[in-house]
């Protein structure tokens, strides 16, 4: 099962191309149901305190109302519901940019569950990686950045990019892995210890 979560912050929505058929379940968080309507998507579940939007009234989706004062964001609540369905992957649409605290909070959600989770918006694709070997394609993004999520990430090798690395160590107080570029059809990445945020992005 693949699940899509549409958050309540999605600038540049006109550049977003999402196919409902690619997902088995669609959940919107707070104002996300308005973005879903713009994208021509009918959510299965709408959740939130709806403090930044009108509460949904179409009667076609399950609606879960949350209190305005709570110990988590609407996006985290949506993720918790998604996780109960034991999906093979979760895509979070939006939630980057805007308020910095919400952006950082959403990034932290990538490590909450042992489920592949990716966050995308009109300019970015962010995913948390465990140690291992990976192959990535350019997928329309100019930049390919590696940001340590742990204190240090060791044994980093990356090829097929403008600035290759061999058995390098990346530290979370350095910008060494920022603004690389895939220059081949695809690039290979491997590292032996730590966690990395892979960010593919455009200006």
Residue pairs with C-beta under 8 A, 6 or more apart in sequence:
1 24
1 25
1 85
1 86
1 87
1 88
2 22
2 23
2 24
2 25
2 87
2 88
2 89
2 90
2 91
3 23
3 24
3 25
3 26
3 27
3 82
3 85
3 87
3 89
3 90
3 91
4 18
4 22
4 23
4 25
4 26
4 27
4 90
4 91
4 93
5 26
5 27
5 28
5 29
5 32
5 75
5 78
5 79
5 82
5 90
5 91
5 92
5 93
6 26
6 27
6 28
6 29
6 32
6 33
6 35
6 36
6 39
6 41
6 43
6 93
6 94
7 29
7 30
7 32
7 74
7 75
7 78
7 92
7 93
7 94
7 95
7 106
8 29
8 30
8 31
8 32
8 35
8 48
8 52
8 53
8 74
8 75
8 94
9 31
9 94
9 95
9 96
9 97
9 98
9 99
9 102
10 16
10 32
10 35
10 93
10 94
10 95
10 121
10 122
11 97
11 98
11 121
11 122
12 121
12 122
12 123
13 35
13 38
13 39
13 122
14 122
15 122
15 123
16 39
16 93
16 121
16 122
18 39
18 41
18 93
20 26
20 41
20 42
23 91
24 87
25 44
25 45
25 82
25 85
25 87
26 36
26 41
26 42
26 43
26 44
26 45
27 43
27 44
27 45
27 46
27 47
27 78
27 81
27 82
28 35
28 36
28 43
28 45
28 46
28 47
28 48
28 78
29 47
29 48
29 73
29 74
29 75
29 77
29 78
30 47
30 48
30 49
30 50
30 51
30 52
30 53
30 74
31 48
31 50
31 52
31 53
32 43
32 46
32 48
32 78
32 93
32 94
33 43
33 46
33 53
33 56
33 61
34 53
35 93
35 94
36 42
36 43
42 60
42 61
43 61
44 61
44 62
45 61
45 62
45 63
45 64
45 78
45 81
46 56
46 61
46 62
46 63
46 64
47 63
47 64
47 66
47 74
47 77
47 78
47 81
48 64
48 65
48 66
48 74
48 77
48 78
49 65
49 66
49 67
49 68
49 70
49 74
50 56
50 65
51 68
55 63
55 65
56 63
64 77
64 81
66 74
66 77
70 77
72 80
73 102
73 105
73 106
75 92
75 95
75 102
75 105
75 106
75 109
76 105
76 109
76 112
79 90
79 92
79 109
79 112
79 113
79 117
82 90
83 90
83 112
83 113
83 115
87 115
88 115
88 116
89 115
89 116
89 117
89 118
90 115
90 116
90 117
90 118
91 117
91 118
91 119
91 120
92 106
92 109
92 117
92 118
92 119
92 120
93 119
93 120
93 121
94 121
95 102
95 103
95 106
95 119
95 121
96 103
96 106
96 119
96 121
96 124
96 126
97 103
97 121
106 119
107 119
107 126
107 197
109 117
110 117
110 119
110 126
110 127
110 128
110 197
111 128
111 149
111 195
116 127
117 127
117 128
118 125
118 126
118 127
119 125
119 126
119 127
120 126
123 201
123 202
123 203
124 199
124 200
124 201
124 202
125 139
125 141
125 199
125 200
125 201
126 197
126 198
126 199
127 197
127 198
128 149
128 195
128 196
128 197
128 198
129 189
129 191
129 195
129 196
129 197
129 198
130 195
131 155
131 191
131 192
131 193
131 194
131 195
132 190
132 191
133 188
133 189
133 190
134 188
134 189
134 190
134 198
135 186
135 187
135 188
135 189
136 144
136 182
136 186
136 187
136 189
136 198
136 200
137 182
137 185
137 186
138 182
138 185
138 186
139 200
140 202
141 182
141 200
141 201
141 202
142 181
142 201
142 202
142 203
143 179
143 180
143 181
143 199
143 200
143 201
143 202
144 161
144 180
144 181
144 182
144 187
144 198
144 199
144 200
145 177
145 178
145 179
145 180
145 198
145 199
145 200
145 201
146 153
146 156
146 158
146 170
146 177
146 180
146 189
146 196
146 197
146 198
146 199
147 172
147 177
147 178
147 196
147 197
147 199
148 170
148 171
148 172
148 174
148 177
148 194
148 195
148 196
148 197
149 172
149 194
149 195
149 196
149 197
150 172
150 194
150 195
151 171
151 172
151 194
152 169
152 170
152 171
152 172
152 193
152 194
153 169
153 170
153 171
153 191
153 193
153 194
153 195
153 196
154 169
154 191
154 192
154 193
154 194
155 167
155 168
155 169
155 190
155 191
155 192
155 193
156 165
156 167
156 168
156 169
156 170
156 177
156 189
156 190
156 191
156 196
157 164
157 165
157 166
157 167
157 168
157 188
157 189
157 190
157 191
158 164
158 165
158 180
158 187
158 188
158 189
158 190
159 187
159 188
160 182
160 183
160 184
160 185
160 186
160 187
160 188
161 180
161 181
161 182
161 183
161 184
161 187
162 180
162 181
162 182
162 183
163 180
163 181
168 176
170 176
170 177
170 194
170 196
177 196
189 198
